[in-house]
Amino acid sequence: MRRWLALSSVLAGVRRGNLRPHARGVLDALGIALDANTDLLRVPGGTGTLVVANHVSWLDIVAVLAVDPVGFLAKREVRSWPVIGPLAQSCGTRFIGRRELRELPTVVAGLADALRAGESVVVFPEGTTWCGGPGGTFRRAAFQAAIDAGAPVRPVTFSYTQGGRPSTVAAFVGDDGLLPSLARVARARDLRIGLTAHPPLDPVGDRRGLAAHAQDVVRSTRVPAHA
């Protein structure tokens, strides 16, 4: 009960601006530790940074905002989710219909414009969450936006552990609902999120090659999860 009260108190103060303290407050309220090798995901320069990561849990979003409050490209239903919805909207997330392919050219063009304007955006190129194994193939569309904008690509790897061992307690896959997942996470003990930011990649070549390169980098430190 105390964790729920602490979480409610943190979310009540969410507003647009510096979301780092709010995101860290969510992790603290849930008793989750964050191990990150950086305090800045965006690459300093004239353009924004396309941050690409493997996708395990809705907690990936909270962890990113706790490190560097950048924007996201997310499916529309995230807007109405408790906990994540208010944080996502406050950081200027772009919401899209994942199954509406006719939107894709407009989404890519808008993402390229945002990168040119100096905005940094997080994309999960696998398209859905994976709790372990090799994960999904990185989709290429977002990488075209980075190439068009001349923006660097920052690969990021997420991992989850409990007691020093890989854990799936935070995984959000299949028919899992957000509220049951949130309750499961709130009950978990000694849950830690690992966020490993890799050196940025130059936006060169074609989108197929750039996506494959980023995928290989992200998976280079990914630890298979076990229940």
Beta strands, then each sheet from edge to edge (+ up, - down):
strand 1: 33-36
strand 2: 50-53
strand 3: 71-75
strand 4: 94-96
strand 5: 121-123
strand 6: 153-162
strand 7: 165-166
strand 8: 191-197
sheet 1: 1+ 8+ 6- 2- 5- 3- 4-
sheet 2: 1+ 8+ 6- 7+
end
